[in-house]
Amino acid sequence: MFAAGRVGRAVDGALAVCVVLATVGPLVLPDPKPWWIIGLGLLASVPVWWRRRAPMVVAVVVGAAMSVMVTWEKPFLPFGPLLAVYTIADLSPTWKRLAAIPAIVVAVGTSLVLPGENDETFRLMGTAFVATYALGTSARASRSRAAELAERARRREQEHIAAVAEERTRIARDMHDIVTHSVGLMVVQAEAGPVVVRSDPDKAEAVFDAIAGTGRSALTELRGALAALRTPGEDGGQAWGRAADSLFQPRLANLPALLEHSGLDVVSTTAGTPRPVAESVEAAVYRVVQEALTNVRKHAGTRAVRLTLTWGESLTVEIADDGRGPGEGGGYGLAGMRERAAACGGTLRAGAGLNGGFVVNAEFPLE
């Protein structure tokens, strides 16, 4: 910023010097003009150094000095007034630019009429001032366009950062849900394994098969979640993405399989008419049910669970158990469920049920 400011001041200084030399030089060389004409030349050129601070004032001063000077001495071009007009078109607010146009026309016309200039001079001066004003307007538009593009780039960068943060949060929630659900279920099954081995060896084989199946399902879900972290341009990235798409995904259609493998006695009911919903809502409903079942298995001390899906203007999901009710917990499960619901514009409430136990109720708006 400071470097750009120094460059701008250097350019302004160089322009001011050039205008002074182009205006005063012919008044001094080869034959010096009277001192008062040289003074008018200085007054018509030196003030352009302050043109950025006070464009209108500088335009009035250099324009008046030039209008008086041309009565006796005619420069090749009125460089000071031209630069002042350029500055007004480039830097002044809209209302000042519009107000300056008739003033410029009157001032230029007066400076041409009083000395009795010919038509060719009228055309030359008119073209010069119109072109100068147009250049200033063009510079202003270019600067505005550059600022707009920079603002767009800044907003895109902020949106990208927000999207990355949101995606990281989503992946963290997915990882939490997958690990806590699958590992919790495997722990329950593994704890029951030694008992079943001694009492019913045939049933033990089924328990160990269930543990293996749960582990494979967890690996599949983890692979799908981690696929989002893989760079698409890496070798094999596209193939992995296609594989992840074909693998198990958190969808409403997969809720029956989730309930079947939860290790709980879940009674599921549906009210209203199901209809297609956004994938984000499907994933959120699935993960909320998954986390709620995991919490029942870990904390409720019961196997009986009721799952109710109510379709209406919104989709309401309720998971209720008849266990020991709310307990002390410091995990991220409930917070993650609330975040999932909020990300879809929904709400989630969790607490003790009217008849005991624990109830999770989530509501998702449907478009």
N, C-alpha and C positions, 0 to 999 in steps of 0.2 A: 504493500500500500504506500509506504513512504517512498520507495523507489519510483513508483508511478507518479507520485506527487512531484518529485524532483524533476522527472522527465517532462511533466506538464509545464512546470515553471520555466524550464529551459526552452521549451518550444515557444511559450508565450514571449519570453525575452527575445528569442531570435526573430520572431514575427515583428515585435515592436521595433527592433533595430532596423529590420528591412524596410518597414513602413516609414520610419524616420528618414532613412537614407534616400529612399525613393522619392519622398516628398520634399525634403530640405536640400538634398544634393543638387538638383537643378537650379535651386535658388541661390546657391553659393558658387557653383562652378558652371561655366568658365568665368562668367561675369557676375559678381555678387550683386544681389538685389538690395533695395533699401532694408534697413534693419527691421522695420515694422512688417514688411512682407515676410521676411525670414521668421519673425516672431509668430505671424499667423500660420506659417508652415509648421513650425514646432507645435503650436496649439492644435493644429489639425492632424497631428501624428503621434506625438508623445503620449497623450492620454490613453492610447490603445493598450498600454501596459496594464491598465486597471480595468480592461474591458470585461473580464469575468466577474469582478466584484460588483460593478455597477454598469451593466450594458446600456441601459437607457440614458443615463447621465453622460457616459462617454460618447454615445451617438449624438446627443444634443450638442456637446462641446465641439467635437471634431467637425460635425456637420455645419455648425454656425461659422466656425473659423474658416472652413473651406469655402462656404458660400460668400463670405466677405472677400477672401483672397482672390477668387476667380474673377472679381471685377477688374483687377489689375494684372494678375498673373494666372495663366491657365496651365495646370499640371497635365502630364500625359494622362493620368487616371487619378481619381480621388481615393488613394489607397486607404487612408484612415477611415473615411466614412464607409467604404466598402467592407472593411474588416469589422467595423462596428455593426453594420447591418447583418453580416454573417453571424456575429455573436448573438444578436437579438434572436434571429431565427433558430439558432442552435440551442441557446440556454434559457431564454425567457419563458415564463408561463404562457399558456395559450392566450389569455386575455390581453397580455402585454404585446404579444406578437401581432394579434389582430389590430390592436390600437395603433401599433407602430406603422402599419402599412400606409394608411392615408397620410400620416405625418411624413413618412419617407417620400411619398409621391409629391407632396406639397414642397418639401425642402429641396428635392432634386429639381423639380420644375422651376422653382424660383431662382435657383442658382444658374439655370440655363436661360431663362427668359430675360432676366435683368441685363446680363451681358450681351444679349441679342445673338445667341448661338444659332447656327443653321440646323437644318433638318438632319443632316448626317450626324452631328454631335448629339442631337436628341436621341436618335436611334442607338448610337453607341452607348451613351450613358444609361438609357433605359434597359438595353440588353445586359449591360454589366451589372446593374443593381438587381434585376430580376434573376439573373443567373446566380449572383451571390446569395440572394435570399433562398433560392432553391437548393443551393449547396448546403446552406446551414440547416434547412429543414431536413434534407437527406441525411446529414450527419446525425441530427437528433433522432430520426427514425432508426438509423442503424444502431445507435447506442441503446435505444429502447428495445430493439429486437435482441441485441446481445444480452441485455439485462434479463429479458424475458426467457431467453434460452438458458441462461445461467440459473435462473430461479427454477425452471423446469428440471434442470439437471440436479439441483439441490433437492427438490421434492422427490424426484425419482430415487436419489440416493437414500433419502430418509425412508421412503416406502420400502426400498430394498432391505434396509437395516431392520425395519419393523417386521417385514415378511420373514427375514432370517430368524429374528428373535421368536416370532410366533411359531415358525416351523420347529425350532429347537424345543420350544415348550411343548408342542404337540408330540414330538418324538419322545421327549422325556415322559409325558403322560402315558404314551403307548408302552414304552419300556416298563414303566412302573406297573401298569395294568397287566401286561403279559407275564412279567416275572412273578408278581405277587400271586396272581391267579394260578398259574401253572405250577410254580414251585410249591405254593401252599397245598394244592391238590396232590402233588407228588409226595409231600411230607405226610399228609393224612393217609394216603394209600400205603406208603412205606411203613408207617407205624402200625398199620393193621396187618402188614405182611407176615411178621413173625408169629402173630397169634393164629392167623389162618394156616400157616405152614404146619403148625402142630395139630390143629383141629381138623383141617380139611385141605389136604395137599392139592386136590384138583382145583379147588377154588383159589388157592394161592397162585396158581399159574395164571389165572385170569387177572388177579390183582397186579402181578408183575407185568402182564401185557398192558394193563391200563396205565401203569407208570410209564412204560415205554411209549405208549401212544400219546400220553400227555406231554412227554418230553419232545417227541417229534413235532407235535402241534406247536409247542412253544418255540422250537427252532424255526419252524415255518413262519410264524408270526414275527419273530425277531428278524428273520431275513428280510421280510417285507418292510419292516420298520426301518432297518438299517439301509435298505436300498435307496432311501431318500438322501442318505449322506454320501452316496457314491457319485462321483463326477460323471455326467453323461458322456463326456469325451473319452474317458478311460477305456482301455481295451476290455471288452466284455461287459461294459456298463449297460448297453442297450439290451443285450441278451439277459442280463440279470434282472433288468426292469421288466422285461416281458415275462420272465419266470415268476417274478414277484406278483405280477398282475394275475397270473393264472393260479397262484396259490390261494390259500384260505385268506379271506378278507373279512373285517368286522362289518357285517351287514345284517339287516333284519332277518333275511332268509336263513342265516346261520344261528339264530337264537335257539332253535330246538336242539341243535347239536351242542351248544354251550350248556344248556340246561341238563342235557343227558349226561354230559361228562363232568358236571359240577361236583358230584359226590353228595348231592343233597336231594331231598324229596321235594321237588318244585311242582306246584300246581299253577299252571299258566292259563289265563283267560284273556279273551280279547273282546272288547265292546266297540261297536261302531263298525264302519266300513274302512278297511285298510286301503291306502292309495299310495302311489309312488311319492317318495320324498327325496330330498337332496342327499347325496352320498355323505356329506358332512353330518347331517342329522342321523342317518343310519349308523354311522360310526360312533357318534356320541351316545346314542341309545344303547348300542351293543356294549360299549366300554362302561357305561354307568351300571348296566345289569351285571356285567362281569365283575366289576369292583364291589358292587353290593353283595353278590354271592360270595366273593372272597372274604369280605368282612363278616358275613354270617358264619362261614366255616371257621374263621379264626377267633371270633369273639362271642358269638351268640350262644354257643353251647346247645344248639338244636339243629335238627335236620329239616324241619318243616318250614317251607318258604312259599309265599304266594306272590306270583308275578301277574300284574294286571296292566294291559295295554288298552287305553281308551282313545279311540279316534273320533275327533270332532273338528272344531275350528283349530284345535291344537292337538298334539299327540302327548298324552299323559302316561307316564311310566311310573308304576308304583311297585316297590319290592318290600314286602313286609314279612317278618318272622315272629315267632312266639317265644323267643329266647330270653336271655337275662336282661335285655335292654341296653341303654347306653352305658359305656364304660369309659375308663381312662385310656386315652390313646393320643399319640403324638405323631402319627404317620401323615402321609400326604394324600391318602385315599379320598377322603371327603372333599378336601380342597381341590384335588384333581377333577372330581366329578362336577363340582360347582363351576370350575373353569371350562370344562367341556360344554356344559349346558349354556353358560354365558356366551361362549364362542359362537353358538348357533342362535343367539337371541333368546334363549330360554332361561328358566330358573330352576333351582333345585333346593328342596328342603329336606332335612334329615333330623330325626329325633325319636323320642319315645312314642309308641303307638298308644291309642286310647285304651286298648285292652292288654297293655304290656308289650314286650318285645321292642323291636326297632323298625322304623319305617323310613324308606327313602322314596321321595316323590319328586319326579322331574317333569317339567312341562316344556314342550318345544313347539313354537308357533309354526304353522303350516301355511305356505303361500298358496 
